[in-house]
Amino acid sequence: MQDEKKERDSRFDRAELVIWVGFWANTFLMIMKLAAGWYGKSEAVFADGMESMCDFFAIGTALVALRMGRKRYDREHPYGHGKVESFAAILVAIFIILTGVAIFVKAGHVALSHTLEAPALMAVMAAAATILIKEGLCRYTLHIAGNLNSPSVLAVSKDHRKDAITSIATLVGVGGAYFGWRIMDPLAAGVSVIFILKIGWETLCSALADLMDASLPDALLKEMTVTAAAVEGVSAIHEIRGRRSGQYMIVDLKLEMDAMMTVKQSHEIATTVKQQLFRQFTSIGDVMIHINPHAEAHEDLTRL
């Protein structure tokens, strides 16, 4: 029990660390871009800095969700608090989509205006530095999110990728404007909106699927079935279902065993199955097991 608590705390500590890294990196980038945009006379870079300022909402939302999601189950929330991470991911996704819309509107306004200025070299360098830093943050965060299966961390990684894409458009636009093609600034920003909206939509759909208790991938369920079926005393796997709750998966498993077994024997086998699944799949939070008599007809009662 103590080892499980340490492992659980370690998961959330790693998730929180990667978000804090993004927070401080975002702070540095925000100050750099606001200064470069202001003194380098680049509206695009300054707007990019303002966008970084708004990213505090996304990062702050993820941090709050992690703090809430790491609370253990209680009487009011018997399945834990993991769903709050999916809710936070939805908020981040909506913010990404709104950011894309805002950039599109601003790009259109700038393209139709006649006040385009040639930016200074520092603005071009700031946009280039932002791409490298944000893409590095995205890959680092994606790596951690993949290990932890954390919806909120994954959403933050997508937000970093959104910033990297935006900064590519900013670099193309500011670079073109620096060399005389000033209209490239708003045009490049408009193209980046397509990618930003795609990222926001994918993040939103993934988070909504978790909130709607969408099934785990078939390949993953098959692996769990093989693990459970290998336990001595299990005659067959009647049914397996799984869903996500934050960083963890909750699995429902129906085992078939010899009808003449005692309750104690079947309970011991079920406990072994659960232990094996926990050992093999570190992202499983709970396994609920139902036992059916093997090779006997029975009816599964459900109102769903």
N, C-alpha and C positions, 0 to 999 in steps of 0.2 A: 504493500500500500504506500509506503514511504517512497519507494522507487518510482511508482506511478505519479505521485505528487511532484517529485523532482522533475520527471520528464515533462509533465504538463506545464510546470512553471517555466522550464527551459524553452518550450515552444513559444509561449507568449512573450518571454523576455527577448528571444531572437526577433520575433515579429515587431516588438516595440522598438528595438534597437535600429532596425532597418528604416523604420519610419522616422525616428529621430535624426538619423543620418540625412535623410531626405529633407527634413525640416531645416537643418543648419545649412545644408548646401543650397537650398532654395532661398534662404535669407541672404547668403553671399551673392547669389545670382541676381536677386531682386535689387540690391543696392548697386551692384555693378551696372546692370542694364538701365536703371533709372538715371544714374550719373552719366553713362555713355550716351544715352538718348538725349538727355538735356544739354550737355556740353558739346556733344557731337552733332547736334541739330538733326536728329533722326526721330521722326514721329513713330516710325515702326518699332525701333528698338525701345523707345520710351513706353510705348503701348505694351511691348513684350514684358517690360519690367512691371507694369501695372498688372498684367496677367499673373506674374509670379506672386505679386502681393495677394491676389485673389486665391492663389493656390493654398494659402494658409488655411482656407476653409476646408479644402479637401483633406489636407494632412491632419488638421485638427479633428475633423470628423472621424478619421481612421483611428487616431489615438484614443479618442473617447470610446469608440466602439470596442477597441481592444481591452481597455480597462473594464468595460462592462462585460464583455464576452468571456473574460478569464475567470469570472465568478463561477463557483461551482453550483451545481443544481441545488434547489431548495424546495420547500413545500409548494410555493406558488409557481415555480418553474422547474418541474420534475425532469425536463429534458435539457436542462442547462440554459445558458444565455447566448449560445452561439449565433442565433438568428440575427442578433443585433449587428453582426459583421456584414451580413447580406444587406440589411437595411442601410448601413453606412455606404456600402458599395453602390447602392441605388442613388443615394444623394450625390456621391462623387460622379457617377455617370451622368446624372442630370446636369451637374455643374459643367462637365466636359462638353456636353451638347450645347448648353447655353453659351459657353465660351466660343464655340465654333460659330454659332449664330451671330454673336456680337462682333467677332472678327470679320465675318462676311459683310455685315452692315457697315462697319467702319471702313473696310477696304473699298466698298462701293462709294462711300462718301468721299474718300480721299481721291479715288480715280476720277470722280466728276468735278473735283475742285481744281483750281488753277494756282494753287499756292505750294506746289511741290518744291522742296529745297534739296540741294545736293548735300548728303551727309558727310561727316568727317570720317577719317580712317578708324578712329577709336570705336565708332559705332559698328563698323564692319567686323572688327576684331572681337567686340563683345558678343555679336551674334554667333561667330565661329566658336568662341569658347563655350557658349551656352550649349551648342549642339553636342560637343564632346562630353561635357559634364553631365548633361541630362541623359544622353544615351548610355553613358557608363552607369548612372544611377538606375536607369530602367533595367539594364541587364542584371545588375546586382540585386535589385528588388525582385525581379522575376525569378531569379535563382532561389531566393529565400521563400518566395510565395509558392514555388513549385514543391519545395520540400515540406512546407507547412500546410499547404492547401487552404490558405487564409484568404477569404474573399476581400477583406478590407486591404490587405497588403497587395493583393493582385490588382485591385482598383487603383491604388497609389502608383504601382508600376505602370499601369496604363496611362495615368496622368503624367508621369515622367515622359513616356513615349509621345504623348500629345504635345508636350512642351518642346521635345526635340524636333518633331515635325514642324511645329510652328516656327521654331528658330531656323530651320532649313529654309523655309519660305522667307523668313526675315532676312537671312543672309543673301539669298538670291536677289531679293528686292533691293536691299540696301547696297549690295555689291553692284547691281546694275545701275542704281541711282548714283552711286559714287563715280561710276565711269560715264555717266551722262544720260542713261536711259531711265529717267525718273519714274516713268509710268510702271516700271517693273515692280516697284515696291508694292502697290496695292494689288496688282495682278497675281503676284506670287502668293500673297496672303490669301487671296480668294481660292487658289488651287489647294492650299493647305487645309482649307475648311472641309473638303471632301474627306480627307483622311481623319481629321479630328472627329467628325460626325460618325464615321465608321467605328472608331475606337469607342466612342461614347455609347453607341447603339449595342455593340458587342458586350460591353461591360454591363449595361442595363439588362440585356436579355439573360446573361449568365446569373446575375444576382436575383432576378425575378424567378428564374428556374429553381434556385435554391429555396427561395421563400415558398414556392408552390410545391415543395417536396418532390422535385423531379428525380427520376431514378438515377442511380449511379451507372456508369458505363457498363455495358454487357461484358466486356473483357475483364473488368475488375470483379464483377460479380462471379464470373466463371472461375477466376483464380481463388476467390473465397470458397466457392463450392468444392473445388479440388482439395483445398486445405481441410475443410470440415469433413469431407467424405473419407479422408485418409485416417481419421481417428478410429481406433479399434472399438467396435461395438456399434458404430453407425452403419445401418444397413443401406440407407439411401438418403438423399436430400430431396425432400418433397417440394420445398419452395424457398427462395431467397429473395429478399427485397432490401434496398438500401437507399438512404437519402443523406444529404449533407446538413450539418448544423454548425455553421462557422467553420473552424479548422478541423472539425471531427466529422466522422461518418457514423450514422446509427443504422445498424443492420438487424433485420427481422429474419429469423431462420427457422424452418420447420424440418425437424429430423425424424426419420423413421428408424425405429429400433424393435428388437424382439419383443413381442407382446407379452411374453412370460417373464420379462425382467421385473425386478422390484423397483419401487420408486427410487430407492437409494442408489441402485446401480445406474439407472438411467440419468439420475441427477449428476452422478460422478462423471459419466461420459459427457454430458452436456457441459459441465464445468471444464473438462479437458478441451472440448471443442472451442469454448470461449477463450481459454488461455492460449491455444494455438493461433487463433485469429488475432488476438492482441499482439502476440509475438511476431507474427508474420506481417501484419498491417498496422503500423504505428499510428495511423490517422483514424483508426476505429475508436470511437468514444464509448460505445456500448453495443452489446449484442443481446437481443431478446430471443430466446429459444423456446419453441413449442415442440412437444414430442408426440408423434403419432405411431400407432402400432404398425409394424411392417407387414405388407401384403394383405392388409385388411381394408375393405372399402370404408370410406368415411367422407363426411361432407364438411367442407370449409365454410363456416358461417361468417358472413360479412354483410354490412349494409352499404358499403362503398360502391 
